Amino acid sequence: MSTLDIEYSNVEEAAETVFHILKDSIGVNTFFIAKNDGYTVDVLKAFNREKLLLEEGFQTEFNQSY
């Protein structure tokens, strides 16, 4: 069974698997998973390789995000 065939009970569980794969595959400092409702952006999971740029739990107004 491949990683793509696994079912997850929540987004946090899926994010753990995705981050485990990406951190060894992508040579970037930071990547994250966030949700937005058109008004607010909530960072659910963040990975910072060397320099801390974004933390889990960070929240901002949608129109202030980029």
HELIX and SHEET records of a PDB file:
HELIX    1   1 THR A    3  ASP A    5  5                                   3    
HELIX    2   2 VAL A   11  SER A   25  1                                  15    
HELIX    3   3 PHE A   62  GLN A   64  5                                   3    
SHEET    1   A 3 THR A  30  ASN A  36  0                                        
SHEET    2   A 3 THR A  40  ASN A  48 -1                                        
SHEET    3   A 3 GLN A  59  GLU A  61 -1                                        
END                                                                             
